[in-house]
Amino acid sequence: MHTIRLTPLEEDTGTRLDSFLSRRVEGLTRSAAARLLAEGCVTCDGAVPGKSYRIAGGEELCVTLPEAEEPEAVPQDIPLDVVYEDEDVIVVNKPVGMVVHPAPGHPDGTLVNALLHHCGDSLSGIGGEKRPGIVHRIDRDTSGLIIAAKNDAAHLALAAQLADHTLARTYECLSVGSFRQDSGTVDAPIGRSRSDRKKMAVVVGGRPAITHWEVLARYPGVTHLRCRLETGRTHQIRVHLAYIGHPILGDTVYGNRKPVPGLTGQCLHATGLRFLHPRTGRPVELTCPRPEEFERMLVKLQKRI
């Protein structure tokens, strides 16, 4: 068991407590929050609130959480869009909505479950039982290319390339607002948000993070960007673009909380991947098309011109 303390923001005033907790506590669903309330695991200024309590603003909340049980990854027959595969690596075009590895709240239906079925016992064991073969991650609501290693030698080689930037990742996104320049770089450290532990933020003392961007097209109120990661922090592109005032379209965490019609996630796609093959040393460069949602949104934006 461990306890966390939360102080609601002004914008949270009037929000039901179970809804507030599900947004602010990582991995906690609204139903799980309601159970914690019913079990007296939540206090408000030292007292146990009622299940229908709404945030007044300024109160101190203490939440006692049970230790999360790590789900075991099991093979599942889930279709994969395989872009490249050989005896050492596999590269998949991950769809929006698919979680990369099992975690509390997402025990199955993940990319790892699908890879275990597809690859059998040939995934690297370096990531452990929960993350076999996984070299890097992309967000659940981000689509695109992700690479996994089929043996430990390949995993170590790819991890080294990730560290020295030999393994390069390119993304496309639709960003809210207009950019004056045609290209630029965001160099700002990223760490856990001090006001919401479910979010990342640009913070003093955070880990170095660098994102390069260039404009592909401009539309009324929206800009089509290509982004290249020099580092690989959690939610890096989403955090950096929000930091400069241009959150990604459809990003309800770092941008407008209201969903965008026609989008099930943020309009962010890992479109390119370049690495040196871990066995041969030869460069491998892969691309994948933008998902249908992204393309439909581009068509809508082009009609506004």
Helices and strands as residue ranges (DSSP letters): E 2-6, G 10-12, H 17-24, H 30-38, E 42-44, E 61-65, E 82-85, E 89-94, H 111-119, E 143-149, H 152-164, E 168-176, E 183-187, E 190-192, E 200-202, E 210-219, E 222-229, H 236-243, E 268-276, E 283-287, H 292-304
